[in-house]
């Protein structure tokens, strides 16, 4: 069975490969020997070993390393390929791999923190869905015969039963619509105008929109810094970094900025009209160009924004947990009120009949 990787290797794996390769090259190990070692390591998966073996074969056949990596697209991101290309020309391949290792490790840590911050809210959502299922199919049906003898139900009970009836009779429609939306997001949402408008909306959502904008801007700045310091021409570096930002709308605007840079504009002037990036980066780019330290300033800006993003993630997680607990508590109180109010009303009616 032929295995094929349809997406870039995970950031953590790219970081490990880059670190090991950079360390071996700096220690004087020939590139071909280092590639042969990596292609035979058992800790790499079968598909990864196959890719590294093809890279090794291409290099042995006379291809440069960056060409061999580009042939295995999309396993190696374009950012990595272009940095390796520039490093082979300048003779700094080992150091470039070590720098790439740090960049991919930072990206890996940031994504890990994002997944960790969202884990608890996801668990609470599952508990909330479970509680709703128990309410609809287990708890309320047991009280329905008792409530049938009441002339009029309290409004919380009427609202609750209306919701229960809606779910019972239309759950197939809700499930179909939900699956259709997921399918739409994973197909049409990956191309063309739909993807462009979806990513634009993602940056404008309250609370999570500014966080996503900060993450995309930090990724763009870090990638642009790596490419610029590797000697890639600025217009081409902008196009690649825009694609690495992870947002199609931001990528489109950065491509327009790249055209302006080719026409003679400075980077700060070209990015001034870009509405996706954080304005802080534009000011830093202008200052870096004036001081002749654009690459250093961009890397410092990416570190600063990644730190801000981590802090925002912690605050968002700290706010999401009590918010979800509050929602569950309010929902529980509403269900209890909807159930107990008619029960007490029935007791009052029985008491009046007796006395």
C-alpha positions in Angstrom: 0.0 0.0 0.0 1.4 3.4 -1.0 1.4 5.9 1.7 1.2 9.6 1.0 1.3 12.7 3.1 -1.4 15.2 2.1 -0.4 18.0 4.5 2.8 19.5 5.9 4.5 17.5 8.6 3.5 18.5 12.2 5.5 21.5 13.6 6.9 19.3 16.4 8.2 16.8 13.9 9.7 19.5 11.7 11.4 21.0 14.7 13.0 17.7 15.7 14.2 17.0 12.2 15.6 20.5 11.8 17.4 20.4 15.1 18.9 17.0 14.5 20.0 17.9 11.0 21.4 21.3 12.0 23.4 19.8 14.8 24.8 17.1 12.6 25.8 19.5 9.8 27.4 21.9 12.3 29.4 18.9 13.7 30.8 18.2 10.3 28.6 15.2 9.2 28.1 15.2 5.4 24.6 16.1 4.3 24.1 12.8 2.4 25.1 10.8 5.5 22.8 12.8 7.8 19.8 12.2 5.4 20.6 8.5 5.3 20.5 8.3 9.1 17.2 10.1 9.3 15.6 8.0 6.6 16.3 4.8 8.6 15.3 6.0 12.1 12.6 3.7 13.4 11.0 6.5 15.5 9.9 8.2 12.3 6.6 6.9 10.8 6.6 4.8 7.6 5.4 7.7 5.5 8.0 10.1 7.0 10.8 7.6 6.4 9.6 7.1 2.8 9.7 10.9 2.2 13.2 11.3 3.8 14.4 8.3 1.7 13.2 10.1 -1.4 15.0 13.3 -0.4 18.1 11.3 0.2 17.8 9.6 -3.2 17.3 13.0 -5.0 20.3 14.5 -3.3 22.5 11.5 -4.2 21.3 11.9 -7.8 22.7 15.5 -7.9 19.7 17.6 -6.8 20.1 20.3 -4.3 18.5 19.8 -0.9 15.8 22.4 -1.4 14.8 20.9 -4.8 14.5 17.5 -3.2 12.4 18.9 -0.4 10.2 20.8 -2.8 9.5 17.5 -4.8 7.9 16.1 -1.6 5.3 18.9 -1.3 3.3 19.4 0.8 5.4 17.5 3.4 7.8 20.4 3.8 6.2 23.9 4.0 7.3 26.5 1.4 8.8 28.6 4.1 11.2 25.8 5.0 12.1 25.1 1.4 12.9 28.7 0.6 15.0 29.1 3.8 17.0 26.0 2.9 17.4 27.3 -0.7 18.9 30.5 0.6 21.0 28.7 3.1 22.6 26.4 0.5 23.6 29.5 -1.5 25.1 31.2 1.5 26.7 28.1 3.0 24.9 28.4 6.4 22.7 25.3 6.1 23.4 24.0 9.6 22.6 27.3 11.4 19.5 27.8 9.3 18.2 24.4 10.3 18.7 25.3 14.0 16.8 28.6 13.5 14.0 26.8 11.7 13.9 24.3 14.6 13.3 27.1 17.1 10.6 28.7 14.9 8.7 25.4 14.4 9.0 24.6 18.1 7.5 28.0 19.1 4.6 27.3 16.6 4.2 23.8 18.1 4.1 25.2 21.7 1.6 27.9 20.7 -0.8 25.4 19.1 -0.4 23.0 22.1 -1.4 25.9 24.5 -4.4 26.7 22.3 -5.6 23.1 22.4 -5.0 22.9 26.2 -6.9 26.2 26.8 -9.9 24.9 24.8 -10.0 21.5 26.3 -12.0 22.3 29.5 -14.6 24.4 27.7 -15.1 21.5 25.2 -15.6 19.1 28.1 -18.2 21.4 29.7 -20.0 21.6 26.3 -20.1 17.8 26.2 -21.5 17.7 29.8 -24.1 20.4 28.8 -25.2 18.3 25.8 -25.5 15.2 28.0 -27.6 17.1 30.5 -29.9 18.3 27.8 -30.3 14.7 26.5 -31.2 13.5 30.0 -33.7 16.3 30.4 -35.4 15.7 27.0 -35.5 11.9 27.0 -35.4 10.8 30.7 -36.5 13.4 33.2 -39.3 15.3 31.7 -41.3 12.4 30.2 -41.7 11.1 33.8 -43.5 14.3 34.9 -45.6 14.7 31.8 -48.6 12.5 33.1 -48.7 14.6 36.3 -48.7 17.9 34.4 -51.5 16.7 32.2 -54.1 17.2 35.0 -53.2 20.9 35.4 -55.4 23.5 33.7 -52.5 25.9 33.0 -48.8 25.3 33.3 -46.3 28.0 34.5 -44.5 29.8 31.7 -41.1 28.1 32.4 -42.7 24.7 32.1 -44.4 25.7 28.8 -41.1 27.0 27.4 -39.3 23.9 28.5 -41.9 21.5 26.9 -42.0 23.6 23.7 -38.2 23.1 23.5 -38.5 19.4 24.2 -41.1 18.9 21.6 -39.0 20.9 19.1 -36.0 18.7 19.7 -38.0 15.4 19.6 -39.8 16.2 16.3 -37.1 18.0 14.5 -33.8 16.5 15.6 -33.3 14.9 12.2 -33.4 18.4 10.6 -31.0 19.9 13.2 -28.6 17.0 12.6 -28.8 17.3 8.9 -28.2 21.0 9.0 -25.3 20.6 11.3 -23.6 18.0 9.1 -24.3 20.1 6.0 -22.6 23.1 7.6 -19.6 21.0 8.6 -19.4 19.6 5.1 -19.7 23.1 3.6 -16.9 24.4 5.8 -14.6 21.6 4.9 -15.2 21.8 1.1 -16.5 25.1 -0.2 -14.9 26.9 2.8 -11.4 25.9 1.6 -11.5 27.7 -1.7 -12.5 30.8 -3.5 -14.7 33.6 -2.2 -16.3 31.4 0.5 -13.0 30.8 2.1 -12.0 34.5 1.8 -15.2 35.8 3.5 -15.1 33.0 6.1 -11.5 34.0 7.1 -12.5 37.7 7.1 -15.4 37.0 9.5 -13.1 35.0 11.7 -11.0 38.0 12.3 -14.0 40.2 13.2 -15.7 37.9 15.8 -15.8 39.3 19.3 -13.4 38.0 21.9 -11.8 35.3 19.6 -11.4 37.6 16.6 -8.6 39.8 18.2 -6.9 36.6 19.5 -6.9 35.0 16.0 -5.7 38.3 14.4 -2.8 38.4 16.9 -1.9 34.7 16.2 -1.9 35.2 12.5 0.1 38.4 12.7 2.7 36.8 14.9 3.0 33.8 12.5 3.3 36.2 9.6 6.0 38.3 11.3 8.1 35.3 12.4 7.9 33.7 8.9 8.8 37.0 7.1 11.7 37.5 9.5 13.1 34.0 8.8 12.8 34.5 5.0 14.2 38.0 5.0 17.2 37.0 7.2 17.8 34.1 4.9 18.2 36.5 1.9 14.9 35.9 0.2 13.8 39.0 -1.8 11.2 40.9 0.2 8.3 40.7 -2.3 8.7 36.9 -2.6 9.1 36.7 1.2 5.9 38.6 1.7 3.9 36.2 -0.6 5.2 33.1 1.3 4.7 34.7 4.7 1.2 35.7 3.8 0.4 32.1 2.9 1.9 30.9 6.2 -0.3 33.3 8.3 -3.2 30.8 8.1 -5.8 33.3 7.0 -6.9 33.6 3.3 -8.1 37.2 3.7 -4.9 38.3 5.3 -2.9 36.4 2.6 -4.7 38.3 -0.2 -4.0 41.7 1.3 -0.3 40.8 1.9 -0.1 39.7 -1.8 -1.3 43.2 -2.7 1.4 44.7 -0.4 4.0 42.5 -2.2 3.0 44.1 -5.5 3.4 47.6 -4.0 6.9 46.7 -2.7 7.9 45.5 -6.2 6.8 48.9 -7.5 9.2 50.7 -5.1 7.1 51.2 -1.9 8.6 50.6 1.5 7.3 47.7 3.5 5.7 50.0 6.1 3.9 52.0 3.3 2.8 48.8 1.6 1.3 47.3 4.8 -0.3 50.6 6.0 -3.5 49.9 4.2 -3.7 46.2 5.3 -6.7 45.7 7.6 -5.9 42.2 8.8 -2.6 42.7 10.5 -2.2 44.3 13.9 -1.1 48.0 13.5 1.7 47.4 16.0 3.6 45.3 13.4 3.3 48.0 10.7 4.8 50.6 13.0 7.6 48.2 13.9 8.3 47.4 10.2 8.6 51.1 9.5 11.0 51.6 12.4 13.0 48.5 11.4 13.4 49.8 7.8 14.6 53.2 9.0 17.1 51.6 11.4 18.3 49.0 8.8 17.3 46.2 11.2 14.1 44.9 9.6 14.7 41.2 10.2 15.6 41.7 13.9 12.6 44.0 14.5 10.2 41.6 12.9 11.5 38.7 15.0 11.2 40.7 18.2 7.7 41.8 17.2 6.7 38.1 16.6 8.0 37.1 20.0 6.1 40.0 21.7 2.9 39.2 19.9 3.2 35.4 20.7 3.7 36.3 24.4 0.6 38.5 24.2 -1.3 35.7 22.5 -0.4 33.3 25.3 -1.6 35.7 27.9 -4.8 36.2 26.0 -5.3 32.5 25.8 -4.9 32.2 29.5 -7.4 35.0 30.2 -9.8 33.5 27.7 -9.6 30.1 29.3 -10.0 31.6 32.8 -13.1 33.4 31.6 -14.6 30.5 29.6 -14.6 28.1 32.5 -16.7 30.1 34.9 -18.9 31.3 32.0 -19.7 27.7 31.0 -20.3 26.7 34.7 -22.6 29.7 35.0 -24.6 28.6 31.9 -24.9 25.1 33.3 -26.0 26.4 36.6 -28.6 28.8 35.1 -29.9 26.0 32.8 -30.2 23.6 35.8 -32.1 26.2 37.9 -34.5 26.9 35.0 -35.2 23.1 34.6 -35.7 22.7 38.3 -38.1 25.7 38.4 -40.0 24.4 35.3 -40.5 21.0 37.0 -41.1 22.1 40.6 -43.5 25.0 40.0 -46.3 22.8 38.5 -45.6 20.1 41.1 -46.2 22.6 43.9 -49.2 23.9 42.0 -50.7 20.4 41.9 -50.1 20.0 45.6 -51.9 23.3 46.3 -54.9 22.1 44.2 -55.1 18.8 46.1 -55.0 20.7 49.4 -57.9 22.9 48.3 -59.9 19.9 47.4 -59.3 18.2 50.7 -60.0 21.2 52.9 
